[in-house]
Every structure is written in C-alpha cells, then in structure tokens.
C-alpha cells in the first residue's frame, strides 16, 4: 500500500513538473524572467495540500526569480488545474536549487588545488 502511494505521488510530481515547465515557458509572460527556468524537482505532500518546486536558471538575480514565481502561484495553480485532473491542486512554493552552483564551486576549488 505504501509503495503504491509513493508511486502515485511520484506520478503526480512528474505531471506537475511537466505542466509547470510548459506553463512557465509558454504562458508566464513576465519580462523580468530573462532566461529559461528549469524545474529540477517537485515534492508534493501526501495529502496533496502542498507542493515544493525547486528551480534553476541562468538568471543573475535568483531571489527575484523566486519572488516572481511565488507571486505568480495563483496563475500557475489555475493553469495546472486546467491541465491536470487532480482532486486537489496543491499550494505551490518555489525555491532555488543551489546544487548546480555548489557543484561549480567545488569544481573550481578542486582545480585550484591542482
């Protein structure tokens, strides 16, 4: 039963990720977003009330990007509701995924050691 629920949540995460990637690219027309936004991970709570979305971008001001996305949650949530059939559309919360930045920093440090 637990494994089945995890599979269902994984599938919902995947569908939300795909839908958001398209919606942000095609429908979110904010001139402050100057580069492609990549969604790296989506984690939805078991009761579908909350969804944490991790994003990366080449944009310099990452805090502003997260603020723009979090301010657009209502629009994004309504678009998800039109694209996906879910009994409940979770509240969206965007966070920046620093893993690529951390990787690049470690690479630079390793190069400097050599």
N, C-alpha and C positions, 0 to 999 in steps of 0.2 A: 504494500500500500504506500509506504513512504517513498519507495523508488518511483512508483507511478506518479506521485505528486511532484517529485523533483523533475521528472521528465516533462510533465505538464508545465511547470514553472519555467523550465529551460526553453520550451517551445514558445511560451508567451514572451519571455525575454527576447528571444530571437525575432519574433514577429514585431514587437515594439521597436527593436533596434532597426530592422529593415524599414519599417514605416517612417520612423523619425529621420533616418538618413535621407530618404526621398523628400519628406516634408520640409526639412531644413534646407535642402539643396534647391528644391523647386518652388516652394511656397513662401518661405520666410524671406521677405524682401526688405531686410534691414541693411542700409548702406554702411553701417558700422562693422558688419561682418565682411571682412575683406579677403578671407581665404577659406578654403574648403574646411568644413568641420567634420571630423571623423569620430564616430561613436565607437569607443573601444570595448565598452562593457555596459550591460544593462542588468540590474539586480532588482527584481520585484519581490515584495514581501509575500508571504504565503497567503494572506487574506486579500491580496490584490489592492491594498489601500495605498501603497507607497512604492515608488519606483525611483531608484538612484541610477542616473545615467552619467557615465564617465566619458568625457570627450577630449580630443586633442585637436590642435590646429597650429598652423604656421604663424598665426596672428601674434603680434608682439604683445598686446595688452590682453593677457589671458583672463585677468579679473573682470575686465569689461565684457569679454565674450561670455563668461559665465553669468554675469549680471543680465546681459541681453537675453540669453536663453531662459534664465529663470523668470524674467519679466514677461516672456512670451509663452509661459506654461499654459495659460488658458487657451490660446490659439492652437498650440501644439496638441493639447489634450483633446480639443474638439475635432481636430483633423484625424487624430488616432481613432476617436470614436466612430468617425465616418468610414475609416478604412478597415477596422478590425471588429470582429464580433466577440465582445467580452461582456460578461455580466456586470463588471465594474471596471471603469477606466481609472488606473491608479493616479495619485498625485505625483507629479514629476518633480524631481530635484536634480539639477545638473551640478557636476563637479568636474574640475580639470584633472585629467590623468597625467601625472608627472613622470610616469615610467620611462617614456622616451627621453625626456630631459635628463633624468637620472642616469640612464644608460649612456647618453652622450657625455655627461660629466665624468663618469667612470672611465670611459674610453680615453678621454683627454688626460685624466690622471695617470692611467696606465702608460700612455705614450710618453708622458713627461718623465716617468720613472726610467724608461729605456734610454 
